[in-house]
């Protein structure tokens, strides 16, 4: 009976193995931000000094701040969970330009 319960627990947890590690998930998020033409245009094509995760919006979107010498640009990444096992993807939300 214990063996059956152990096997069942392993099968239930199996979809979790498809998730990325926090390091690779952060790298994926940064790649989405840095490869966005909208972000590049909002920054005026200026070189980036830093990019950091600065919080979470009320709807759960992660807030990121991209800094250049002239401005701080706040962008949001909205998580799009997979339909089944697989990786979470993200949609970029750019509500306004540089501050």
N, CA, C and O atoms as a MOPAC input file, in Angstrom:
PM7 MOZYME 1SCF
protein

 N      0.81500 1    -1.18500 1     0.00000 1
 C      0.00000 1     0.00000 1     0.00000 1
 C      0.87100 1     1.26700 1     0.00000 1
 O      0.58300 1     2.23300 1    -0.70700 1
 N      1.93800 1     1.24100 1     0.80600 1
 C      2.85100 1     2.39000 1     0.82800 1
 C      3.47400 1     2.62600 1    -0.54200 1
 O      3.64100 1     3.76700 1    -0.97300 1
 N      3.81100 1     1.54700 1    -1.21300 1
 C      4.41100 1     1.65100 1    -2.53900 1
 C      3.44700 1     2.34200 1    -3.50800 1
 O      3.86300 1     3.20000 1    -4.28700 1
 N      2.18800 1     1.98000 1    -3.46400 1
 C      1.19600 1     2.61600 1    -4.33200 1
 C      1.05000 1     4.09700 1    -4.02300 1
 O      0.94700 1     4.91800 1    -4.93400 1
 N      1.04000 1     4.43800 1    -2.74700 1
 C      0.94100 1     5.84700 1    -2.36100 1
 C      2.17300 1     6.62700 1    -2.80300 1
 O      2.05600 1     7.77100 1    -3.24400 1
 N      3.33600 1     6.02800 1    -2.69100 1
 C      4.57200 1     6.68300 1    -3.13300 1
 C      4.57200 1     6.90400 1    -4.63500 1
 O      4.96100 1     7.97300 1    -5.10800 1
 N      4.14100 1     5.90500 1    -5.38400 1
 C      4.06900 1     6.04500 1    -6.83700 1
 C      3.05300 1     7.10600 1    -7.24200 1
 O      3.30200 1     7.89300 1    -8.15500 1
 N      1.93000 1     7.12800 1    -6.57700 1
 C      0.90900 1     8.13300 1    -6.87500 1
 C      1.43600 1     9.53400 1    -6.58800 1
 O      1.18500 1    10.45700 1    -7.36300 1
 N      2.16100 1     9.70500 1    -5.49000 1
 C      2.72800 1    11.01300 1    -5.15700 1
 C      3.74000 1    11.45800 1    -6.21300 1
 O      3.80300 1    12.63900 1    -6.55500 1
 N      4.52300 1    10.52600 1    -6.72400 1
 C      5.49600 1    10.86300 1    -7.77000 1
 C      4.79900 1    11.28200 1    -9.05600 1
 O      5.23500 1    12.22400 1    -9.71600 1
 N      3.73800 1    10.60400 1    -9.41200 1
 C      3.01700 1    10.93700 1   -10.63800 1
 C      2.32200 1    12.28900 1   -10.53100 1
 O      2.27400 1    13.03900 1   -11.50700 1
 N      1.78800 1    12.60500 1    -9.36700 1
 C      1.13400 1    13.89400 1    -9.17100 1
 C      2.16100 1    15.02100 1    -9.26600 1
 O      1.84600 1    16.08800 1    -9.79400 1
 N      3.35400 1    14.81500 1    -8.78000 1
 C      4.39400 1    15.84300 1    -8.78300 1
 C      5.13400 1    15.94400 1   -10.10800 1
 O      5.91100 1    16.87900 1   -10.29700 1
 N      4.92000 1    15.01600 1   -11.02600 1
 C      5.67300 1    14.98100 1   -12.27400 1
 C      5.62600 1    16.28200 1   -13.07000 1
 O      6.67500 1    16.68100 1   -13.57500 1
 N      4.48000 1    16.98900 1   -13.22700 1
 C      4.49500 1    18.23000 1   -13.99900 1
 C      5.42500 1    19.29700 1   -13.43700 1
 O      5.87700 1    20.17000 1   -14.17700 1
 N      5.71400 1    19.24200 1   -12.16100 1
 C      6.60600 1    20.23000 1   -11.55800 1
 C      8.02600 1    20.11500 1   -12.10500 1
 O      8.77700 1    21.08900 1   -12.07000 1
 N      8.39800 1    18.96300 1   -12.59800 1
 C      9.73500 1    18.79200 1   -13.13600 1
 C      9.96800 1    19.60300 1   -14.40000 1
 O     11.11300 1    19.83400 1   -14.78900 1
 N      8.88700 1    20.03900 1   -15.04500 1
 C      9.01000 1    20.81200 1   -16.28300 1
 C      9.32900 1    22.28500 1   -16.00500 1
 O      9.69700 1    23.01700 1   -16.92400 1
 N      9.19700 1    22.71800 1   -14.77800 1
 C      9.43400 1    24.12100 1   -14.44100 1
 C     10.92600 1    24.46600 1   -14.53000 1
 O     11.78700 1    23.61800 1   -14.29400 1
 N     11.21100 1    25.71400 1   -14.87000 1
 C     12.59800 1    26.18100 1   -14.91500 1
 C     13.08500 1    26.50500 1   -13.51900 1
 O     12.28900 1    26.80900 1   -12.63000 1
 N     14.37800 1    26.44200 1   -13.32700 1
 C     14.94200 1    26.88300 1   -12.05900 1
 C     14.75400 1    28.39300 1   -11.96600 1
 O     14.60300 1    29.05100 1   -12.99500 1
 N     14.76000 1    28.95700 1   -10.76200 1
 C     14.59800 1    30.41400 1   -10.62300 1
 C     15.63100 1    31.20500 1   -11.42800 1
 O     15.30800 1    32.26800 1   -11.95700 1
 N     16.86400 1    30.70700 1   -11.53000 1
 C     17.89200 1    31.40300 1   -12.30800 1
 C     17.49100 1    31.49900 1   -13.77900 1
 O     17.52300 1    32.57900 1   -14.36900 1
 N     17.11400 1    30.36700 1   -14.36400 1
 C     16.76400 1    30.35000 1   -15.78200 1
 C     15.44700 1    31.07400 1   -16.05500 1
 O     15.26700 1    31.64600 1   -17.12900 1
 N     14.52100 1    31.05300 1   -15.08800 1
 C     13.27800 1    31.80700 1   -15.24000 1
 C     13.57500 1    33.30700 1   -15.26300 1
 O     13.00400 1    34.03900 1   -16.07200 1
 N     14.46400 1    33.76600 1   -14.38300 1
 C     14.86400 1    35.18500 1   -14.38900 1
 C     15.56200 1    35.55000 1   -15.69200 1
 O     15.32000 1    36.61900 1   -16.25200 1
 N     16.41800 1    34.67200 1   -16.17100 1
 C     17.10700 1    34.92400 1   -17.44200 1
 C     16.10100 1    35.02700 1   -18.57800 1
 O     16.25100 1    35.86800 1   -19.46400 1
 N     15.08200 1    34.18400 1   -18.56200 1
 C     14.02900 1    34.23400 1   -19.58400 1
 C     13.29200 1    35.57600 1   -19.52900 1
 O     13.02300 1    36.18300 1   -20.56500 1
 N     12.97300 1    36.03000 1   -18.33300 1
 C     12.27400 1    37.31000 1   -18.17100 1
 C     13.13700 1    38.47800 1   -18.65900 1
 O     12.64400 1    39.36800 1   -19.35300 1
 N     14.40100 1    38.47300 1   -18.30200 1
 C     15.30900 1    39.54000 1   -18.74200 1
 C     15.44600 1    39.52800 1   -20.25700 1
 O     15.48700 1    40.58600 1   -20.88400 1
 N     15.51800 1    38.34400 1   -20.84800 1
 C     15.61700 1    38.23800 1   -22.30100 1
 C     14.38500 1    38.83000 1   -22.98100 1
 O     14.51300 1    39.52000 1   -23.99200 1
 N     13.21000 1    38.57200 1   -22.44500 1
 C     11.97800 1    39.13400 1   -23.01100 1
 C     12.03300 1    40.65800 1   -22.97900 1
 O     11.67500 1    41.31400 1   -23.95800 1
 N     12.47500 1    41.21600 1   -21.87100 1
 C     12.55100 1    42.67500 1   -21.73200 1
 C     13.58600 1    43.25200 1   -22.68900 1
 O     13.30200 1    44.20500 1   -23.41400 1
 N     14.78800 1    42.67500 1   -22.69400 1
 C     15.88300 1    43.24300 1   -23.47400 1
 C     15.71900 1    43.02900 1   -24.98200 1
 O     16.32300 1    43.76000 1   -25.76700 1
 N     14.93000 1    42.05900 1   -25.39800 1
 C     14.74000 1    41.84300 1   -26.83100 1
 C     13.50800 1    42.55600 1   -27.37900 1
 O     13.16700 1    42.39700 1   -28.55100 1
 N     12.84600 1    43.33800 1   -26.53900 1
 C     11.63300 1    44.03300 1   -26.96600 1
 C     11.95400 1    45.33100 1   -27.70900 1
 O     12.64700 1    46.18900 1   -27.16200 1
 N     11.46800 1    45.49400 1   -28.93600 1
 C     11.66900 1    46.75000 1   -29.66600 1
 C     10.97200 1    47.92900 1   -28.96900 1
 O     11.43900 1    49.06500 1   -29.04800 1
 N      9.85600 1    47.65000 1   -28.28900 1
 C      9.14100 1    48.71600 1   -27.56800 1
 C      9.98900 1    49.26600 1   -26.42700 1
 O     10.01800 1    50.47400 1   -26.19600 1
 N     10.67600 1    48.37900 1   -25.71600 1
 C     11.55900 1    48.81600 1   -24.63200 1
 C     12.72400 1    49.61800 1   -25.20500 1
 O     13.06900 1    50.67400 1   -24.67500 1
 N     13.32500 1    49.13100 1   -26.27000 1
 C     14.44600 1    49.84600 1   -26.89500 1
 C     14.03000 1    51.24900 1   -27.32100 1
 O     14.77100 1    52.21100 1   -27.11600 1
 N     12.84100 1    51.36500 1   -27.91700 1
 C     12.36300 1    52.68300 1   -28.34500 1
 C     12.04600 1    53.57900 1   -27.15500 1
 O     12.34700 1    54.77200 1   -27.18300 1
 N     11.44000 1    53.01800 1   -26.10900 1
 C     11.11900 1    53.80900 1   -24.92100 1
 C     12.38000 1    54.33700 1   -24.24400 1
 O     12.36500 1    55.41000 1   -23.64000 1
 N     13.46800 1    53.58100 1   -24.34600 1
 C     14.74600 1    54.00600 1   -23.76000 1
 C     15.52900 1    54.92000 1   -24.70000 1
 O     16.62100 1    55.37100 1   -24.35300 1
 N     14.99500 1    55.19300 1   -25.86500 1
 C     15.70500 1    56.01700 1   -26.84000 1
 C     16.97900 1    55.35600 1   -27.33400 1
 O     17.93500 1    56.03600 1   -27.70600 1
 N     16.99200 1    54.01700 1   -27.33900 1
 C     18.14700 1    53.23400 1   -27.78700 1
 C     19.39900 1    53.48200 1   -26.92900 1
 O     20.51300 1    53.17500 1   -27.35400 1
 N     19.21200 1    54.03500 1   -25.72700 1
 C     20.34400 1    54.32400 1   -24.82900 1
 C     20.88000 1    53.02500 1   -24.21600 1
 O     20.13700 1    52.05500 1   -24.07300 1
 N     22.16300 1    53.00700 1   -23.85500 1
 C     22.72500 1    51.81100 1   -23.21300 1
 C     22.11700 1    51.59200 1   -21.82200 1
 O     21.85700 1    52.54800 1   -21.09100 1
 N     21.89800 1    50.34000 1   -21.47300 1
 C     21.28800 1    49.98300 1   -20.19400 1
 C     22.36300 1    49.91800 1   -19.11600 1
 O     23.39900 1    49.27400 1   -19.28400 1
 N     22.08800 1    50.60600 1   -17.99200 1
 C     22.99600 1    50.54000 1   -16.83700 1
 C     22.64700 1    49.38400 1   -15.92700 1
 O     23.53000 1    48.70300 1   -15.40700 1
 N     21.33000 1    49.15700 1   -15.73100 1
 C     20.91800 1    48.04600 1   -14.86700 1
 C     19.48300 1    47.64500 1   -15.18300 1
 O     18.70500 1    48.40800 1   -15.75400 1
 N     19.17000 1    46.42700 1   -14.79000 1
 C     17.80100 1    45.92400 1   -14.87000 1
 C     17.57000 1    45.11200 1   -13.61200 1
 O     18.38700 1    44.26700 1   -13.24600 1
 N     16.43800 1    45.37500 1   -12.94500 1
 C     16.17900 1    44.64600 1   -11.70800 1
 C     14.69100 1    44.43500 1   -11.48500 1
 O     13.85500 1    45.22200 1   -11.92800 1
 N     14.38700 1    43.35800 1   -10.79100 1
 C     13.02100 1    43.06700 1   -10.39800 1
 C     12.70600 1    43.93500 1    -9.19800 1
 O     13.37000 1    43.83500 1    -8.16600 1
 N     11.69000 1    44.79700 1    -9.32300 1
 C     11.42100 1    45.78100 1    -8.27200 1
 C     10.08800 1    45.59100 1    -7.57800 1
 O      9.67700 1    46.45500 1    -6.80400 1
 N      9.40400 1    44.49500 1    -7.82700 1
 C      8.15800 1    44.25100 1    -7.10200 1
 C      7.14300 1    43.48300 1    -7.91200 1
 O      7.45200 1    42.86200 1    -8.92900 1
 N      5.91200 1    43.54700 1    -7.42100 1
 C      4.79300 1    42.85800 1    -8.05500 1
 C      3.59400 1    43.79300 1    -8.09000 1
 O      3.26300 1    44.42900 1    -7.09000 1
 N      2.95400 1    43.87100 1    -9.23400 1
 C      1.75200 1    44.68000 1    -9.38600 1
 C      0.58100 1    43.96400 1    -8.71400 1
 O      0.65600 1    42.76500 1    -8.44900 1
 N     -0.50400 1    44.69800 1    -8.43800 1
 C     -1.66900 1    44.12500 1    -7.75700 1
 C     -2.23800 1    42.89500 1    -8.46100 1
 O     -2.76700 1    42.00000 1    -7.80300 1
 N     -2.13500 1    42.84100 1    -9.78600 1
 C     -2.67000 1    41.68900 1   -10.52000 1
 C     -1.68100 1    40.52300 1   -10.60500 1
 O     -1.96400 1    39.52200 1   -11.26300 1
 N     -0.53400 1    40.64200 1    -9.95000 1
 C      0.45700 1    39.56900 1    -9.91200 1
 C      1.56700 1    39.68800 1   -10.93700 1
 O      2.50700 1    38.89400 1   -10.91700 1
 N      1.48000 1    40.67000 1   -11.84100 1
 C      2.54500 1    40.86700 1   -12.83600 1
 C      3.82200 1    41.30800 1   -12.12900 1
 O      3.77400 1    42.11600 1   -11.20100 1
 N      4.96000 1    40.78000 1   -12.56400 1
 C      6.22100 1    41.17000 1   -11.94600 1
 C      6.69600 1    42.50300 1   -12.53100 1
 O      6.66100 1    42.71600 1   -13.74300 1
 N      7.13500 1    43.38200 1   -11.64900 1
 C      7.60700 1    44.71400 1   -12.04900 1
 C      9.11700 1    44.69200 1   -12.19300 1
 O      9.83200 1    44.19000 1   -11.32500 1
 N      9.59000 1    45.24100 1   -13.30000 1
 C     11.01900 1    45.34000 1   -13.57000 1
 C     11.34400 1    46.78500 1   -13.90100 1
 O     10.56500 1    47.46000 1   -14.57300 1
 N     12.48900 1    47.26300 1   -13.43500 1
 C     12.94800 1    48.61300 1   -13.75200 1
 C     14.22800 1    48.51300 1   -14.56500 1
 O     15.19900 1    47.87700 1   -14.15700 1
 N     14.20300 1    49.15800 1   -15.72600 1
 C     15.36400 1    49.21400 1   -16.60900 1
 C     15.90800 1    50.63200 1   -16.51100 1
 O     15.19400 1    51.59800 1   -16.77900 1
 N     17.18400 1    50.75300 1   -16.12300 1
 C     17.77400 1    52.06900 1   -15.92100 1
 C     18.82600 1    52.37100 1   -16.98300 1
 O     19.65600 1    51.53300 1   -17.33400 1
 N     18.75400 1    53.60400 1   -17.47800 1
 C     19.80400 1    54.14700 1   -18.32400 1
 C     20.31100 1    55.38600 1   -17.61800 1
 O     19.84600 1    55.70900 1   -16.52500 1
 N     21.24400 1    56.07600 1   -18.21600 1
 C     21.75400 1    57.28600 1   -17.58500 1
 C     20.68500 1    58.37300 1   -17.53100 1
 O     20.67300 1    59.18900 1   -16.61000 1
 N     19.78200 1    58.38700 1   -18.52300 1
 C     18.79000 1    59.44400 1   -18.60300 1
 C     17.43400 1    59.09200 1   -17.98700 1
 O     16.68700 1    60.00000 1   -17.62400 1
 N     17.08900 1    57.80500 1   -17.85700 1
 C     15.73800 1    57.49600 1   -17.38600 1
 C     15.64600 1    56.14300 1   -16.69400 1
 O     16.53200 1    55.29500 1   -16.79600 1
 N     14.53400 1    55.98100 1   -15.98600 1
 C     14.15200 1    54.70700 1   -15.38400 1
 C     12.84800 1    54.28200 1   -16.04000 1
 O     11.85500 1    55.00700 1   -15.97900 1
 N     12.84600 1    53.12000 1   -16.66200 1
 C     11.66300 1    52.61100 1   -17.35300 1
 C     11.10800 1    51.43500 1   -16.56600 1
 O     11.82000 1    50.46700 1   -16.29900 1
 N      9.82900 1    51.52100 1   -16.19500 1
 C      9.16800 1    50.43300 1   -15.47600 1
 C      8.35500 1    49.62600 1   -16.47900 1
 O      7.52900 1    50.16800 1   -17.21300 1
 N      8.60500 1    48.32300 1   -16.49700 1
 C      7.85800 1    47.40000 1   -17.34700 1
 C      7.29900 1    46.28000 1   -16.47000 1
 O      7.78900 1    46.03500 1   -15.36700 1
 N      6.28000 1    45.61300 1   -16.97000 1
 C      5.66000 1    44.50600 1   -16.24600 1
 C      5.65100 1    43.27000 1   -17.12100 1
 O      5.49400 1    43.35500 1   -18.33900 1
 N      5.82000 1    42.12600 1   -16.49100 1
 C      5.73000 1    40.85000 1   -17.17500 1
 C      4.55600 1    40.08200 1   -16.58900 1
 O      4.53500 1    39.76800 1   -15.39900 1
 N      3.57300 1    39.78100 1   -17.44200 1
 C      2.38700 1    39.04100 1   -17.04100 1
 C      2.62900 1    37.57000 1   -17.37100 1
 O      2.91100 1    37.21500 1   -18.51500 1
 N      2.51400 1    36.71900 1   -16.34700 1
 C      2.75200 1    35.28200 1   -16.52800 1
 C      1.61100 1    34.64200 1   -17.31500 1
 O      0.43700 1    34.91700 1   -17.07000 1
 N      1.98000 1    33.78800 1   -18.26000 1
 C      1.01000 1    33.00600 1   -19.01900 1
 C      1.34100 1    31.53700 1   -18.75500 1
 O      2.25700 1    30.98600 1   -19.36400 1
 N      0.59300 1    30.90300 1   -17.84400 1
 C      0.89500 1    29.51000 1   -17.51800 1
 C      0.59400 1    28.59200 1   -18.70400 1
 O     -0.27800 1    28.88700 1   -19.52100 1
 N      1.31700 1    27.48500 1   -18.78900 1
 C      1.07200 1    26.54700 1   -19.89500 1
 C     -0.26100 1    25.82500 1   -19.70300 1
 O     -0.76500 1    25.72700 1   -18.58400 1
 N     -0.82700 1    25.32100 1   -20.79900 1
 C     -2.08100 1    24.56100 1   -20.72700 1
 C     -1.88700 1    23.21900 1   -20.03100 1
 O     -2.81200 1    22.69600 1   -19.41100 1
 N     -0.71000 1    22.67800 1   -20.13300 1
 C     -0.38500 1    21.39900 1   -19.50500 1
 C      1.01600 1    21.49800 1   -18.94800 1
 O      1.43900 1    22.58300 1   -18.54800 1
 N      1.74100 1    20.41200 1   -18.90800 1
 C      3.12900 1    20.48600 1   -18.46700 1
 C      3.92800 1    21.37900 1   -19.41800 1
 O      3.71900 1    21.35700 1   -20.63100 1
 N      4.81300 1    22.13700 1   -18.87200 1
 C      5.63900 1    23.00600 1   -19.69500 1
 C      6.05600 1    24.25500 1   -18.96300 1
 O      5.82200 1    24.41000 1   -17.76500 1
 N      6.66800 1    25.12800 1   -19.69900 1
 C      7.26100 1    26.33100 1   -19.14400 1
 C      6.26000 1    27.48800 1   -19.15500 1
 O      5.48200 1    27.63400 1   -20.09800 1
 N      6.28400 1    28.29500 1   -18.11500 1
 C      5.49100 1    29.52200 1   -18.08300 1
 C      6.12900 1    30.52300 1   -19.03900 1
 O      7.34800 1    30.69000 1   -19.04700 1
 N      5.30700 1    31.18300 1   -19.84000 1
 C      5.79700 1    32.24200 1   -20.71400 1
 C      5.30000 1    33.57300 1   -20.16600 1
 O      4.49400 1    33.60400 1   -19.23600 1
 N      5.77700 1    34.66500 1   -20.73800 1
 C      5.45000 1    35.98900 1   -20.21600 1
 C      5.07900 1    36.93700 1   -21.34800 1
 O      5.61300 1    36.85800 1   -22.45400 1
 N      4.15100 1    37.83600 1   -21.03900 1
 C      3.75500 1    38.89600 1   -21.95800 1
 C      4.22500 1    40.21400 1   -21.36200 1
 O      3.99700 1    40.48000 1   -20.18200 1
 N      4.87800 1    41.03600 1   -22.17100 1
 C      5.40300 1    42.32100 1   -21.72700 1
 C      4.28400 1    43.35700 1   -21.70000 1
 O      3.49400 1    43.45400 1   -22.63900 1
 N      4.22300 1    44.12500 1   -20.62200 1
 C      3.28000 1    45.24100 1   -20.50200 1
 C      4.10300 1    46.49200 1   -20.23400 1
 O      4.79000 1    46.58400 1   -19.21800 1
 N      4.03100 1    47.45000 1   -21.14300 1
 C      4.79700 1    48.69300 1   -21.04600 1
 C      3.78800 1    49.84100 1   -20.93300 1
 O      3.37500 1    50.40700 1   -21.94500 1
 N      3.39000 1    50.18800 1   -19.68800 1
 C      2.30000 1    51.15800 1   -19.52100 1
 C      2.65900 1    52.60600 1   -19.87400 1
 O      1.78300 1    53.36100 1   -20.29400 1
 N      3.91400 1    53.00800 1   -19.71400 1
 C      4.28500 1    54.38500 1   -20.02400 1
 C      5.77800 1    54.44800 1   -20.34600 1
 O      6.48200 1    53.44200 1   -20.25300 1
 N      6.24800 1    55.61900 1   -20.72000 1
 C      7.64700 1    55.78800 1   -21.07000 1
 C      8.54200 1    56.01000 1   -19.86800 1
 O      8.18500 1    55.67200 1   -18.73900 1
 N      9.69400 1    56.57600 1   -20.11700 1
 C     10.69800 1    56.79900 1   -19.06900 1
 C     10.26500 1    57.85600 1   -18.06500 1
 O      9.54300 1    58.80100 1   -18.38300 1
 N     10.73600 1    57.65700 1   -16.84200 1
 C     10.55400 1    58.65800 1   -15.77600 1
 C     11.81200 1    59.47500 1   -15.63300 1
 O     11.87200 1    60.37300 1   -14.79300 1

